[in-house]
């Protein structure tokens, strides 16, 4: 069995919080001949602002990715400036094809304009044009600027990424430097079911590509969906993580996409029950997915029940995830308000959630170390709001990357910069 489903419950009558957790089983590594194949398109910005170290490191990253793929994998390279073209593939990376790819990177030149939409669409088309049994289909987009040609509307681009995610193609976005639109890229990544990376320096590019590929190799299940089917005493259900969801006749379905080995993927539901509800039964969870070889996985179905006695340790885990989501949402809201030059309103958004975390610490309702980390995140955001434009923008991008992980239900959160980094940014 590749995926295990479990849940934790916390009660705040008449609300019940259900934290579903999906843990991928042991998966072979890329060194093993049985590791999962990939159908991958790298979409790289080659506008004039990428000239120099940025494009050099991007091409280095492409070479390193190619060195880790082989004939079982399908690979494409798309380059875009004011227009987009497929520079390589889509093709299986045999030794001959890898040599062909590397030769195509020689004599590389940058151009004018940033047609991000065209580059991304060509990447999706390249991935979608072929089939590899059991492969993970992924587009990885790297840019340092804002779209200036083609579709530039952020909501439209995110909507398109969401549609491709439903069809089975995941989009990960990487922004380099301070000139890209982090809200645009994070929304595309969220709707596209992928990751969002903020890369402060060109030297970060190869490591980010390597991290993304390692994550793909560790995937144990694809096309995962989680459904909560409520009991008759339930009035409504909503998902608190920022994931694609849809109501159906018997409940709410959340699209998870890929599940990797390692820390559990989490989904937090808020369930509103009748005020006079007496049953301990809340409903059922059902997880469906495909195995890494493309075959249907065994459906997991669990009945959700409120424990007879309060389980403080389990409730503490749910409380912590609720607070993580509140902090991530408040940080995003603060940046939005600061964008309209309303510094007082931005600070107010953080102050409200700071009170919630402080109260949880005083009442010892969650792990004290984890709550202390949340307080540091809020303090980090407050400090960043008071900085000059350049320093604030760098901090904003780093915090958005962090909040993206939280909002998509990844329980391992990257650490904040240490205090020395904060002083030098």
C-alpha positions in Angstrom: 0.0 0.0 0.0 1.6 3.3 -1.1 -0.6 5.8 0.8 -2.0 5.7 4.3 -5.0 7.8 5.4 -5.6 9.0 9.0 -7.4 11.8 10.7 -7.4 13.9 13.9 -10.4 15.7 15.4 -10.8 18.8 17.5 -14.2 20.1 18.7 -15.2 23.7 19.1 -19.0 23.1 19.3 -21.0 23.2 17.1 -17.9 23.2 14.8 -15.7 20.1 14.4 -12.3 20.4 12.8 -11.1 17.3 10.9 -7.4 17.1 9.9 -6.9 14.4 7.3 -3.4 13.2 6.8 -2.0 11.3 3.7 1.4 9.7 4.1 3.2 8.2 1.2 4.9 4.8 1.7 8.5 3.9 1.0 9.4 4.8 -2.6 12.4 3.7 -4.5 15.0 6.4 -5.1 16.2 7.7 -8.5 19.3 5.5 -8.2 16.9 2.5 -8.3 15.8 1.2 -11.7 12.3 1.2 -10.4 12.0 4.9 -9.7 9.1 6.7 -11.2 9.5 8.1 -14.7 8.8 11.7 -15.5 7.2 13.6 -18.4 8.8 16.9 -17.8 9.0 20.3 -19.5 11.3 23.0 -18.3 10.1 26.5 -19.4 12.9 29.1 -19.1 12.6 32.8 -19.5 15.3 34.2 -21.9 14.3 37.8 -21.9 17.0 40.5 -21.8 16.8 40.8 -18.0 18.0 37.2 -17.7 21.3 38.0 -19.5 24.4 37.1 -17.6 24.6 34.9 -14.5 20.9 34.2 -14.4 20.7 32.5 -17.8 24.1 30.9 -17.2 22.8 29.3 -14.0 19.5 28.4 -15.7 21.3 26.5 -18.5 23.5 24.8 -15.9 20.3 23.7 -14.1 19.0 22.3 -17.4 22.2 20.3 -17.9 22.1 18.9 -14.4 18.4 17.9 -14.7 19.2 16.1 -18.0 22.1 14.2 -16.4 19.6 12.7 -13.9 17.1 11.5 -16.5 17.3 8.6 -18.9 15.5 6.8 -21.7 12.4 6.1 -19.6 11.8 9.8 -19.2 10.2 12.3 -21.6 11.8 15.7 -21.6 11.1 19.1 -23.3 12.8 22.5 -23.0 10.8 25.6 -23.9 12.4 29.1 -24.1 10.5 32.3 -24.2 10.9 36.0 -24.5 8.4 38.0 -26.5 7.5 34.7 -28.2 8.1 31.0 -27.2 9.7 28.1 -28.9 10.4 24.5 -28.1 14.2 24.2 -28.1 14.3 20.5 -27.5 11.8 17.6 -27.5 9.5 16.3 -26.5 11.6 13.2 -26.6 13.0 10.4 -24.4 16.4 11.2 -23.1 18.6 8.5 -24.6 22.3 9.2 -24.6 22.1 10.5 -28.1 19.2 12.7 -27.3 20.9 14.1 -24.3 23.9 15.0 -26.4 21.5 16.7 -28.8 20.0 18.7 -26.0 23.4 19.8 -24.6 24.5 20.9 -28.1 21.3 23.0 -28.4 22.3 25.1 -25.4 25.5 26.3 -27.0 25.4 29.8 -28.5 22.4 30.7 -26.4 21.1 34.3 -26.8 18.5 36.3 -24.9 15.7 38.3 -26.5 13.1 41.0 -25.8 9.7 40.8 -24.1 8.2 38.3 -21.6 5.4 36.2 -23.1 5.1 34.0 -20.0 1.7 32.6 -21.1 3.0 31.4 -24.4 6.0 29.7 -22.8 3.9 28.0 -20.2 1.3 26.8 -22.8 4.0 25.4 -25.0 5.3 23.5 -22.0 1.9 22.1 -21.2 1.4 21.1 -24.9 4.8 19.4 -25.0 3.9 17.3 -21.9 0.3 16.6 -23.0 1.3 15.5 -26.5 2.7 12.1 -25.4 2.0 9.3 -22.9 4.5 7.6 -20.6 3.0 4.8 -18.4 3.2 5.7 -14.7 4.9 9.0 -15.4 4.4 12.2 -13.4 3.5 15.1 -15.8 5.0 18.3 -14.7 5.8 21.8 -16.1 8.5 23.9 -14.3 8.5 27.6 -15.1 11.4 29.9 -14.4 11.2 33.7 -14.8 12.7 36.9 -13.5 10.1 39.3 -14.8 6.4 40.1 -15.3 4.4 39.1 -18.4 4.5 41.9 -20.9 3.2 40.1 -24.0 0.2 37.7 -24.5 -2.0 36.9 -21.6 -1.0 39.1 -18.6 -4.1 38.7 -16.4 -3.1 36.8 -13.3 -6.6 35.4 -12.6 -6.8 34.0 -16.2 -3.4 32.4 -16.0 -4.2 30.8 -12.7 -7.5 29.5 -14.1 -5.7 27.9 -17.1 -3.2 26.3 -14.7 -6.1 24.9 -12.7 -7.7 23.4 -15.7 -4.4 21.6 -16.7 -4.0 20.4 -13.1 -7.5 18.7 -13.4 -6.3 17.1 -16.6 -3.2 15.7 -14.9 -0.4 18.3 -15.6 1.1 20.0 -12.6 2.8 23.4 -12.8 5.6 24.5 -10.5 6.8 28.2 -10.6 10.2 29.7 -9.8 10.9 33.4 -9.5 14.4 34.7 -9.6 15.4 38.2 -8.3 13.1 41.0 -7.3 11.4 41.9 -10.6 8.9 39.0 -10.9 5.3 39.1 -9.7 5.2 36.7 -6.8 1.4 36.8 -6.4 1.1 35.8 -10.1 3.5 32.9 -9.8 2.2 31.6 -6.5 -1.4 31.7 -7.8 -0.4 29.8 -10.9 1.5 27.2 -8.8 -1.3 26.9 -6.3 -4.0 26.4 -8.9 -1.6 24.2 -10.9 -1.0 21.9 -7.9 2.8 22.6 -7.8 5.4 24.3 -5.8 6.5 28.0 -5.7 10.2 28.9 -5.2 11.7 32.3 -4.5 15.3 32.4 -5.7 17.2 35.3 -4.3 20.4 34.7 -6.4 21.2 33.0 -9.7 23.3 30.4 -7.8 20.0 29.2 -6.3 18.6 28.0 -9.6 20.4 24.6 -10.0 19.6 23.6 -6.4 15.9 24.5 -6.9 15.6 22.5 -10.1 17.4 19.6 -8.3 15.0 19.8 -5.3 12.0 19.8 -7.6 13.2 16.7 -9.5 14.0 14.9 -6.2 10.5 15.6 -5.1 9.1 14.2 -8.3 11.2 11.0 -8.0 9.7 10.5 -4.5 6.1 10.6 -5.6 4.2 7.4 -4.6 0.7 8.3 -5.8 -0.8 10.6 -8.4 -4.2 12.0 -9.2 -5.2 11.8 -5.6 -8.6 13.1 -4.4 -10.0 13.2 -0.9 -13.7 13.3 -0.3 -15.4 14.1 3.0 -19.0 12.7 3.0 -20.8 14.3 6.0 -23.3 12.7 8.3 -26.9 13.8 8.3 -26.4 16.1 11.4 -23.8 18.1 9.4 -25.0 21.5 8.0 -21.9 22.4 5.9 -18.3 21.5 5.2 -15.4 23.7 4.0 -11.8 23.1 3.4 -9.4 25.5 5.1 -6.3 24.8 3.1 -6.1 26.7 -0.1 -6.7 23.7 -2.4 -8.9 23.1 -5.4 -12.2 21.7 -4.2 -15.6 21.0 -5.6 -19.0 20.1 -4.0 -20.6 16.9 -5.2 -23.9 15.2 -4.3 -22.7 13.5 -1.2 -19.9 15.8 0.0 -16.8 17.8 -0.8 -13.9 16.6 -3.0 -10.4 18.1 -2.6 -7.9 17.6 -5.4 -4.5 16.7 -4.0 -2.6 15.7 -7.2 0.7 14.0 -6.3 1.6 12.5 -2.9 5.2 11.9 -2.1 7.0 9.7 0.4 8.0 11.5 3.6 6.1 13.9 5.8 2.3 13.7 5.5 0.2 15.9 3.3 -2.6 17.5 5.3 -6.1 18.8 4.6 -8.1 20.6 7.3 -11.9 20.6 7.1 -14.2 22.8 9.2 -17.5 20.9 9.7 -20.6 22.8 11.0 -23.0 20.5 12.8 -26.6 21.1 14.1 -26.4 22.9 17.4 -28.2 20.0 19.1 -26.3 17.2 17.4 -25.8 14.2 19.6 -24.2 11.6 17.4 -20.4 11.2 17.7 -20.3 10.3 14.0 -19.3 13.2 11.7 -19.1 11.4 8.3 -16.6 9.5 6.2 -13.3 10.2 4.4 -12.5 8.5 1.1 -9.1 8.8 -0.6 -8.7 7.6 -4.2 -5.4 7.8 -6.2 -3.3 6.1 -8.8 -0.1 4.2 -7.9 3.3 5.2 -9.3 2.9 2.6 -12.0 -0.4 4.2 -13.2 -2.6 1.5 -11.8 -5.6 2.4 -9.6 -4.8 2.4 -5.9 -6.9 0.8 -3.2 -9.6 3.3 -2.1 -9.3 4.2 1.6 -12.5 4.9 3.5 -12.5 5.9 7.2 -15.4 6.8 9.4 -15.0 10.0 11.3 -16.0 10.0 14.9 -15.6 12.5 17.8 -13.7 10.7 20.6 -15.6 10.1 23.8 -12.9 11.7 25.9 -10.9 14.8 24.8 -7.6 13.8 23.3 -5.6 16.9 24.1 -2.5 15.8 22.2 -4.4 15.1 19.0 -6.5 18.3 19.3 -3.2 20.2 19.8 -2.0 19.0 16.3 -5.3 20.3 14.8 -5.0 23.6 16.6 -1.5 24.1 15.4 -2.5 23.5 11.8 -5.4 26.0 12.2 -3.0 28.6 13.5 -0.5 27.9 10.7 -3.2 28.6 8.2 -4.3 31.7 10.0 -0.8 33.1 10.1 -0.1 32.3 6.4 -3.4 34.0 5.5 -2.7 37.0 7.7 0.7 37.5 6.2 -0.7 37.4 2.7 -3.4 39.9 3.7 -0.8 42.2 5.3 1.2 42.3 2.1 -1.9 43.0 0.1 -2.9 45.9 2.3 0.7 47.3 2.3 0.6 47.2 -1.4 -2.1 49.8 -1.2 0.2 51.9 1.0 -2.0 51.2 4.1 0.7 50.3 6.6 -1.6 50.6 9.6 -4.1 48.2 8.1 -1.3 45.8 7.2 0.0 45.9 10.8 -3.5 45.3 12.1 -3.9 42.1 10.1 -0.8 40.7 11.8 -1.7 42.0 15.2 -5.0 40.0 15.2 -3.4 36.7 14.4 -0.6 37.5 16.9 -3.1 37.7 19.6 -4.5 34.3 18.6 -1.1 32.6 18.7 -0.2 34.3 22.0 -3.5 33.1 23.6 -2.7 29.5 22.4 0.7 29.7 24.0 -0.7 31.0 27.3 -3.3 28.2 27.3 -0.8 25.6 26.2 -3.1 24.4 23.4 -0.3 23.4 21.0 3.4 22.5 20.8 5.2 25.5 22.4 8.2 25.3 20.1 5.9 25.3 17.0 4.0 28.2 18.4 7.2 30.1 19.1 8.1 29.6 15.4 4.8 31.1 14.3 5.5 34.1 16.5 8.9 34.5 14.9 7.1 34.4 11.5 4.8 37.1 12.5 7.6 39.2 13.9 9.6 38.7 10.7 6.6 40.0 8.7 6.1 43.0 11.0 9.8 43.9 10.7 9.7 43.5 6.9 6.7 45.8 6.6 8.7 48.6 8.2 11.7 48.3 5.9 12.5 50.1 2.7 11.1 49.0 -0.6 13.9 46.7 -1.7 14.3 44.9 1.6 10.6 44.6 2.1 10.2 43.0 -1.4 12.9 40.4 -0.7 11.3 39.5 2.6 7.8 39.4 1.1 8.9 36.8 -1.6 10.5 34.6 1.0 7.5 34.6 3.3 5.2 34.0 0.3 7.1 30.8 -0.6 6.8 29.7 3.0 3.0 30.5 3.2 2.5 28.6 -0.1 3.8 25.4 1.5 1.5 25.9 4.5 -1.6 26.6 2.4 -1.1 23.6 0.2 -0.9 21.3 3.3 2.7 20.4 3.5 3.5 19.7 7.1 7.3 20.3 6.8 7.8 24.1 6.6 11.1 25.6 5.5 12.7 27.5 8.4 12.8 31.3 8.5 16.0 33.1 7.9 18.1 33.5 11.1 18.4 36.7 12.9 21.8 37.6 11.2 20.2 37.2 7.8 17.3 39.5 8.9 19.7 42.2 9.8 21.7 42.0 6.6 18.8 41.8 4.1 
